[in-house]
């Protein structure tokens, strides 16, 4: 069974019945690595890339692992990272991959169950507007939002509205999660329990 067939078996809702799909030839990874992301680069070096065209939208299916344990990501193609205020690690990633929109095999990572991971669409979320809408979380405890939202952007968006945020300068990660059951997270100093959190084992993008 091909990686694309495995993907559709696990993510059958991705395609609409009338959508036209062109599946390209699977090929080994040849784009090299990102110096700032050693763990991710090692993973990418082991992947097989299958180009996918759904209607007019291009994707790339990246998959790895043995035949009986394949897992992977459906991703956007690489994109131009110029012109934005993003950490070097994220810009290096975008030269290799445009971000993750679906998964199969569910790798156990900080972005599990996210709808958008490291995509341009996630980065365009207006963090300041989101935190302003939830300012009552802090006000109820006599507090103010404990970060400057302009310094952060979204690197992952969960279906229920939770956001993973990265600092624009150094890639430090925070989780904004008014609705969560995460373990291994700690409320940020000056924030209520279900608001801004640090991810205990993943302090920044390079670690993730």
ZIPE-V358289 format. One record per helix or strand of 3 or more residues. SS is the DSSP state (2 for helix, 1 for strand). FROM is the first residue (numbers start at 1). TO is the last residue. Records with the same first field share a line. If there is no record, write none. Layout:
SS->FROM-TO ; FROM-TO
//
This chain:
2->3-10 ; 12-14 ; 38-45 ; 67-69 ; 88-96 ; 120-123 ; 127-133 ; 136-139 ; 149-151
1->21-23 ; 48-54 ; 57-64 ; 71-75 ; 100-104 ; 114-117 ; 152-158 ; 163-167 ; 172-176 ; 185-187 ; 196-199
//
